[in-house]
Amino acid sequence: MSDTSVKQQSTAAFYGQAVASFALAMVATTVGIFRLDANAWVRGFLGIAVLYLVTSAFTLAKVIRDRQEAGQIVNRVDQARLEKLLAEHDPFEKL
């Protein structure tokens, strides 16, 4: 009655694609900011804004992952309790 959850792992190709995509996006944004026809203050502000956006995105992804993992742990504990109750229950026992 107990089913084991399979831990999903991404492939090396998916990981490589994600890293390459992130690096390409950062390089393209950086080149775009430095080639922008504006003074140094505007380019600096945009650079800081991009860094803040990136760190916020990483933090949000971590928070979402942590919440999902916590939910899976609670679900497993609840499932184990239910299985224990069902295993100990005798429907033919007199009340």
DSSP file with accessible surface (Angstrom, degrees, kcal/mol):
  #  RESIDUE AA STRUCTURE BP1 BP2  ACC     N-H-->O    O-->H-N    N-H-->O    O-->H-N    TCO  KAPPA ALPHA  PHI   PSI    X-CA   Y-CA   Z-CA
    1    1 A M              0   0  178      0, 0.0     2,-0.4     0, 0.0    82,-0.0   0.000 360.0 360.0 360.0 -20.1    0.0    0.0    0.0
    2    2 A S        -     0   0   81     81,-0.0     2,-0.5    78,-0.0    78,-0.0  -0.716 360.0-161.5 -88.4 131.4    2.9    2.3    0.4
    3    3 A D        -     0   0  128     -2,-0.4     2,-0.4     0, 0.0     0, 0.0  -0.935  11.8-137.4-111.8 134.8    4.2    4.0   -2.7
    4    4 A T        -     0   0  122     -2,-0.5     2,-0.3     1,-0.0    -2,-0.0  -0.741  18.9-125.4 -92.2 136.7    7.6    5.5   -2.8
    5    5 A S        -     0   0   82     -2,-0.4     2,-0.5     1,-0.0    -1,-0.0  -0.604  19.7-130.2 -81.8 140.0    8.0    8.8   -4.5
    6    6 A V        -     0   0  125     -2,-0.3     2,-0.6     1,-0.0    -1,-0.0  -0.789  17.6-129.7 -91.0 125.6   10.6    9.0   -7.3
    7    7 A K        -     0   0  167     -2,-0.5     2,-0.4     1,-0.0    -1,-0.0  -0.666  23.0-139.1 -77.7 120.7   13.0   11.9   -6.9
    8    8 A Q        -     0   0  183     -2,-0.6     2,-0.4     0, 0.0    -1,-0.0  -0.669  21.3-173.6 -84.2 130.8   13.1   13.7  -10.2
    9    9 A Q        -     0   0  160     -2,-0.4     2,-0.2     0, 0.0    -2,-0.0  -0.968  21.9-123.3-123.4 141.4   16.4   14.8  -11.4
   10   10 A S        -     0   0   77     -2,-0.4     2,-0.0     1,-0.1     0, 0.0  -0.480  31.6-108.8 -80.4 155.1   17.1   17.0  -14.4
   11   11 A T     >  -     0   0   93     -2,-0.2     4,-2.3     1,-0.1     5,-0.2  -0.306  24.9-111.2 -77.5 165.1   19.5   15.7  -17.1
   12   12 A A  H  > S+     0   0   88      1,-0.2     4,-2.8     2,-0.2     5,-0.2   0.868 119.0  55.2 -64.6 -34.3   22.9   17.2  -17.7
   13   13 A A  H  > S+     0   0   77      2,-0.2     4,-2.5     1,-0.2    -1,-0.2   0.915 108.0  47.6 -65.9 -41.7   21.7   18.6  -21.0
   14   14 A F  H  > S+     0   0  123      2,-0.2     4,-2.4     1,-0.2    -2,-0.2   0.923 113.3  48.4 -64.8 -43.0   18.8   20.5  -19.3
   15   15 A Y  H  X S+     0   0  157     -4,-2.3     4,-2.5     1,-0.2     5,-0.2   0.939 112.5  48.4 -61.7 -45.7   21.2   21.8  -16.6
   16   16 A G  H  X S+     0   0   36     -4,-2.8     4,-2.7     1,-0.2     5,-0.2   0.893 111.0  50.6 -62.5 -40.0   23.7   22.9  -19.2
   17   17 A Q  H  X S+     0   0  134     -4,-2.5     4,-2.6     2,-0.2    -1,-0.2   0.906 110.4  49.3 -65.1 -40.9   21.0   24.6  -21.3
   18   18 A A  H  X S+     0   0   48     -4,-2.4     4,-2.3     2,-0.2    -2,-0.2   0.925 113.6  45.5 -64.8 -43.7   19.7   26.5  -18.2
   19   19 A V  H  X S+     0   0   72     -4,-2.5     4,-2.7     2,-0.2     5,-0.2   0.933 115.0  47.6 -65.6 -44.3   23.2   27.7  -17.3
   20   20 A A  H  X S+     0   0   59     -4,-2.7     4,-2.7    -5,-0.2     5,-0.2   0.911 112.0  50.1 -64.1 -40.6   24.0   28.6  -20.9
   21   21 A S  H  X S+     0   0   76     -4,-2.6     4,-2.4    -5,-0.2    -1,-0.2   0.921 112.2  47.3 -64.2 -43.9   20.7   30.5  -21.2
   22   22 A F  H  X S+     0   0   92     -4,-2.3     4,-2.5    -5,-0.2    -2,-0.2   0.938 113.5  47.9 -62.8 -45.8   21.2   32.4  -18.0
   23   23 A A  H  X S+     0   0   48     -4,-2.7     4,-2.7     1,-0.2     5,-0.2   0.921 112.1  49.3 -62.8 -43.0   24.8   33.3  -19.0
   24   24 A L  H  X S+     0   0  125     -4,-2.7     4,-2.8    -5,-0.2     5,-0.2   0.918 111.3  49.5 -63.2 -42.1   23.7   34.4  -22.4
   25   25 A A  H  X S+     0   0   52     -4,-2.4     4,-2.4    -5,-0.2    -1,-0.2   0.917 112.6  47.3 -64.6 -41.9   20.9   36.6  -21.0
   26   26 A M  H  X S+     0   0   39     -4,-2.5     4,-2.6     2,-0.2    -2,-0.2   0.920 113.8  47.4 -66.2 -42.4   23.3   38.2  -18.5
   27   27 A V  H  X S+     0   0   89     -4,-2.7     4,-2.8    -5,-0.2     5,-0.2   0.939 113.1  48.3 -64.8 -45.1   25.9   38.9  -21.1
   28   28 A A  H  X S+     0   0   60     -4,-2.8     4,-2.5    -5,-0.2    -2,-0.2   0.917 113.7  46.9 -62.6 -41.8   23.4   40.3  -23.6
   29   29 A T  H  X S+     0   0   59     -4,-2.4     4,-2.5    -5,-0.2    -1,-0.2   0.918 112.7  49.7 -66.3 -42.1   21.9   42.6  -20.9
   30   30 A T  H  X S+     0   0   58     -4,-2.6     4,-2.5     2,-0.2     5,-0.2   0.932 112.5  46.6 -62.8 -45.8   25.3   43.7  -19.7
   31   31 A V  H  X S+     0   0   74     -4,-2.8     4,-2.2     1,-0.2    -2,-0.2   0.923 112.4  51.7 -62.7 -41.9   26.4   44.6  -23.3
   32   32 A G  H  < S+     0   0   42     -4,-2.5     4,-0.5    -5,-0.2    -2,-0.2   0.900 110.8  47.4 -62.2 -40.2   23.1   46.3  -23.9
   33   33 A I  H >< S+     0   0   21     -4,-2.5     3,-0.9     1,-0.2    -2,-0.2   0.932 113.9  46.4 -67.8 -43.5   23.5   48.5  -20.8
   34   34 A F  H 3< S+     0   0  143     -4,-2.5    -2,-0.2     1,-0.2    -1,-0.2   0.819 113.7  48.4 -72.5 -26.4   27.1   49.4  -21.5
   35   35 A R  T 3< S+     0   0  207     -4,-2.2    -1,-0.2    -5,-0.2    -2,-0.2   0.478  85.5 119.3 -89.6  -1.0   26.3   50.3  -25.2
   36   36 A L  S <  S-     0   0   73     -3,-0.9     2,-2.0    -4,-0.5     7,-0.1  -0.381  73.7-122.1 -65.4 137.9   23.3   52.4  -24.2
   37   37 A D  S    S+     0   0  169     -2,-0.1     2,-0.3     6,-0.0    -1,-0.1  -0.564  76.7 100.4 -83.4  76.1   23.6   56.0  -25.2
   38   38 A A  S    S-     0   0   29     -2,-2.0    -2,-0.0    -5,-0.1     0, 0.0  -0.956  76.7 -85.5-150.0 166.9   23.2   57.4  -21.7
   39   39 A N     >  -     0   0   95     -2,-0.3     4,-2.0     1,-0.1     3,-0.4  -0.201  47.1 -98.2 -75.7 173.1   25.5   58.7  -18.9
   40   40 A A  H  > S+     0   0   66      1,-0.2     4,-2.7     2,-0.2     5,-0.2   0.815 119.4  59.0 -63.4 -33.1   27.3   56.6  -16.4
   41   41 A W  H  > S+     0   0  222      2,-0.2     4,-2.4     1,-0.2    -1,-0.2   0.913 107.3  46.0 -64.8 -41.0   24.6   57.1  -13.7
   42   42 A V  H  > S+     0   0   65     -3,-0.4     4,-2.5     2,-0.2    -2,-0.2   0.936 114.7  46.9 -67.6 -45.1   21.8   55.7  -15.8
   43   43 A R  H  X S+     0   0   71     -4,-2.0     4,-2.3     1,-0.2    -2,-0.2   0.907 112.8  50.2 -63.7 -40.5   23.9   52.7  -16.9
   44   44 A G  H  X S+     0   0   41     -4,-2.7     4,-2.6     2,-0.2     5,-0.2   0.915 110.2  50.1 -62.3 -42.8   25.0   52.1  -13.3
   45   45 A F  H  X S+     0   0  146     -4,-2.4     4,-2.5     1,-0.2    -2,-0.2   0.929 111.6  47.6 -61.9 -45.2   21.4   52.3  -12.1
   46   46 A L  H  X S+     0   0   60     -4,-2.5     4,-2.3     2,-0.2    -1,-0.2   0.887 110.9  52.4 -64.1 -37.5   20.3   49.8  -14.8
   47   47 A G  H  X S+     0   0   24     -4,-2.3     4,-2.2     2,-0.2    -2,-0.2   0.932 111.5  45.3 -62.7 -45.4   23.2   47.5  -13.9
   48   48 A I  H  X S+     0   0  112     -4,-2.6     4,-2.6     1,-0.2    -2,-0.2   0.899 111.3  53.8 -65.1 -39.0   22.2   47.5  -10.2
   49   49 A A  H  X S+     0   0   40     -4,-2.5     4,-2.5    -5,-0.2    -2,-0.2   0.911 108.8  48.8 -62.7 -40.6   18.6   47.0  -11.1
   50   50 A V  H  X S+     0   0   33     -4,-2.3     4,-2.5     2,-0.2    -1,-0.2   0.929 111.6  48.9 -65.5 -43.8   19.5   43.9  -13.2
   51   51 A L  H  X S+     0   0   97     -4,-2.2     4,-2.5     1,-0.2     5,-0.2   0.915 112.0  49.0 -62.3 -40.6   21.6   42.4  -10.4
   52   52 A Y  H  X S+     0   0  164     -4,-2.6     4,-2.4     2,-0.2    -1,-0.2   0.914 110.7  50.8 -64.5 -41.6   18.8   43.1   -7.9
   53   53 A L  H  X S+     0   0  121     -4,-2.5     4,-2.3    -5,-0.2    -2,-0.2   0.920 110.8  48.9 -62.3 -41.1   16.3   41.4  -10.2
   54   54 A V  H  X S+     0   0   29     -4,-2.5     4,-2.3     2,-0.2    -2,-0.2   0.942 112.5  46.4 -65.9 -46.8   18.5   38.3  -10.6
   55   55 A T  H  X S+     0   0   77     -4,-2.5     4,-2.3     1,-0.2    -1,-0.2   0.896 112.5  51.2 -64.9 -36.6   19.1   37.9   -6.9
   56   56 A S  H  X S+     0   0   44     -4,-2.4     4,-2.6    -5,-0.2    -1,-0.2   0.895 109.0  51.0 -65.6 -39.0   15.3   38.3   -6.3
   57   57 A A  H  X S+     0   0   58     -4,-2.3     4,-2.5     2,-0.2    -2,-0.2   0.913 110.8  48.1 -65.0 -42.4   14.5   35.7   -8.9
   58   58 A F  H  X S+     0   0  126     -4,-2.3     4,-2.2     2,-0.2    -2,-0.2   0.917 112.7  48.9 -63.6 -41.7   16.9   33.2   -7.3
   59   59 A T  H  X S+     0   0   87     -4,-2.3     4,-2.6     2,-0.2    -2,-0.2   0.926 111.3  49.2 -64.3 -43.3   15.5   33.9   -3.8
   60   60 A L  H  X S+     0   0  104     -4,-2.6     4,-2.6     1,-0.2     5,-0.2   0.926 110.3  50.7 -62.2 -42.7   11.9   33.5   -5.1
   61   61 A A  H  X S+     0   0   58     -4,-2.5     4,-2.4     1,-0.2    -1,-0.2   0.910 111.5  48.5 -61.8 -40.6   12.8   30.2   -6.8
   62   62 A K  H  X S+     0   0  108     -4,-2.2     4,-2.9     2,-0.2    -2,-0.2   0.919 111.0  49.7 -66.4 -42.0   14.4   28.9   -3.6
   63   63 A V  H  X S+     0   0   74     -4,-2.6     4,-2.5     2,-0.2     5,-0.2   0.925 111.9  48.1 -63.7 -43.2   11.4   29.9   -1.5
   64   64 A I  H  X S+     0   0   98     -4,-2.6     4,-2.3     2,-0.2    -1,-0.2   0.933 113.4  47.8 -63.3 -43.7    9.0   28.2   -3.9
   65   65 A R  H  X S+     0   0  117     -4,-2.4     4,-2.7    -5,-0.2     5,-0.2   0.930 111.8  49.6 -63.3 -43.1   11.2   25.0   -3.9
   66   66 A D  H  X S+     0   0   56     -4,-2.9     4,-2.3     1,-0.2    -1,-0.2   0.908 111.2  49.3 -63.4 -40.4   11.5   25.0   -0.1
   67   67 A R  H  X S+     0   0  192     -4,-2.5     4,-2.1    -5,-0.2    -1,-0.2   0.909 111.8  48.9 -65.7 -40.1    7.7   25.4    0.3
   68   68 A Q  H  X S+     0   0  119     -4,-2.3     4,-2.0    -5,-0.2    -2,-0.2   0.931 111.9  48.4 -65.6 -43.3    7.1   22.6   -2.1
   69   69 A E  H  X S+     0   0   89     -4,-2.7     4,-2.0     1,-0.2    -2,-0.2   0.897 110.2  52.0 -64.5 -38.3    9.5   20.3   -0.4
   70   70 A A  H  X S+     0   0   51     -4,-2.3     4,-2.3     1,-0.2    -1,-0.2   0.905 108.6  51.4 -64.4 -39.2    8.0   21.1    3.0
   71   71 A G  H  X S+     0   0   30     -4,-2.1     4,-2.4     1,-0.2    -1,-0.2   0.884 108.1  51.8 -64.6 -37.2    4.6   20.2    1.6
   72   72 A Q  H  X S+     0   0   88     -4,-2.0     4,-2.2     2,-0.2    -1,-0.2   0.900 109.0  50.2 -66.7 -38.1    5.9   16.9    0.3
   73   73 A I  H  X S+     0   0   97     -4,-2.0     4,-2.4     2,-0.2    -2,-0.2   0.936 111.4  48.0 -65.4 -44.7    7.3   16.0    3.8
   74   74 A V  H  X S+     0   0   81     -4,-2.3     4,-2.7     1,-0.2     5,-0.2   0.926 111.4  51.0 -62.4 -42.0    4.0   16.8    5.5
   75   75 A N  H  X S+     0   0  107     -4,-2.4     4,-2.4     1,-0.2    -1,-0.2   0.895 109.8  49.8 -63.3 -38.4    2.1   14.7    2.9
   76   76 A R  H  X S+     0   0  143     -4,-2.2     4,-2.3     2,-0.2    -1,-0.2   0.902 111.2  48.7 -67.4 -39.9    4.5   11.8    3.5
   77   77 A V  H  X S+     0   0   64     -4,-2.4     4,-2.4     2,-0.2    -2,-0.2   0.935 112.8  48.0 -64.7 -44.3    4.0   12.0    7.3
   78   78 A D  H  X S+     0   0   77     -4,-2.7     4,-2.3     1,-0.2    -2,-0.2   0.906 111.6  50.5 -61.9 -40.6    0.3   12.2    6.9
   79   79 A Q  H  X S+     0   0   76     -4,-2.4     4,-2.5    -5,-0.2    -1,-0.2   0.909 109.6  50.5 -64.5 -40.4    0.3    9.2    4.5
   80   80 A A  H  X S+     0   0   56     -4,-2.3     4,-2.2     2,-0.2    -2,-0.2   0.908 110.5  49.7 -65.2 -40.2    2.4    7.2    7.0
   81   81 A R  H  X S+     0   0  160     -4,-2.4     4,-2.5     2,-0.2    -1,-0.2   0.915 111.4  49.1 -63.4 -43.4    0.0    8.0    9.8
   82   82 A L  H  X S+     0   0   85     -4,-2.3     4,-2.7     2,-0.2     5,-0.2   0.928 110.7  49.7 -62.6 -43.8   -2.9    6.9    7.7
   83   83 A E  H  X S+     0   0   47     -4,-2.5     4,-2.2     1,-0.2    -1,-0.2   0.896 110.6  50.8 -62.9 -38.2   -1.2    3.7    6.7
   84   84 A K  H  X S+     0   0  130     -4,-2.2     4,-2.1     2,-0.2    -1,-0.2   0.932 111.1  47.8 -65.2 -44.3   -0.5    2.9   10.4
   85   85 A L  H  X S+     0   0  113     -4,-2.5     4,-1.3     1,-0.2    -2,-0.2   0.917 113.2  47.8 -62.5 -42.5   -4.1    3.5   11.4
   86   86 A L  H  < S+     0   0   90     -4,-2.7    -1,-0.2     1,-0.2    -2,-0.2   0.874 111.5  50.7 -66.9 -35.7   -5.4    1.3    8.5
   87   87 A A  H  < S+     0   0   85     -4,-2.2    -1,-0.2    -5,-0.2    -2,-0.2   0.864 114.0  44.1 -69.7 -34.0   -2.9   -1.4    9.4
   88   88 A E  H  < S+     0   0  126     -4,-2.1     2,-0.3    -5,-0.2    -1,-0.2   0.655  92.0 101.6 -84.9 -15.5   -4.0   -1.4   13.1
   89   89 A H     <  -     0   0  125     -4,-1.3     3,-0.1    -5,-0.2    -4,-0.0  -0.532  52.3-166.1 -76.7 129.4   -7.7   -1.2   12.4
   90   90 A D    >   -     0   0   78     -2,-0.3     3,-1.6     1,-0.1    -3,-0.1  -0.940   5.9-165.4-114.0 108.5   -9.6   -4.4   12.8
   91   91 A P  T 3  S+     0   0   91      0, 0.0    -1,-0.1     0, 0.0    -2,-0.0   0.718  88.1  55.4 -68.0 -16.5  -13.0   -4.1   11.2
   92   92 A F  T 3  S+     0   0  181     -3,-0.1     2,-0.2     2,-0.1    -3,-0.0   0.403  80.2 115.4 -96.3   2.7  -14.2   -7.3   12.9
   93   93 A E  S <  S-     0   0  128     -3,-1.6     2,-0.2     1,-0.1    -3,-0.0  -0.512  71.2-115.4 -73.3 138.6  -13.4   -6.1   16.4
   94   94 A K              0   0  192     -2,-0.2    -1,-0.1     1,-0.1    -2,-0.1  -0.492 360.0 360.0 -74.2 144.5  -16.3   -5.6   18.8
   95   95 A L              0   0  215     -2,-0.2    -1,-0.1     0, 0.0     0, 0.0  -0.291 360.0 360.0 -84.4 360.0  -17.0   -2.1   19.9
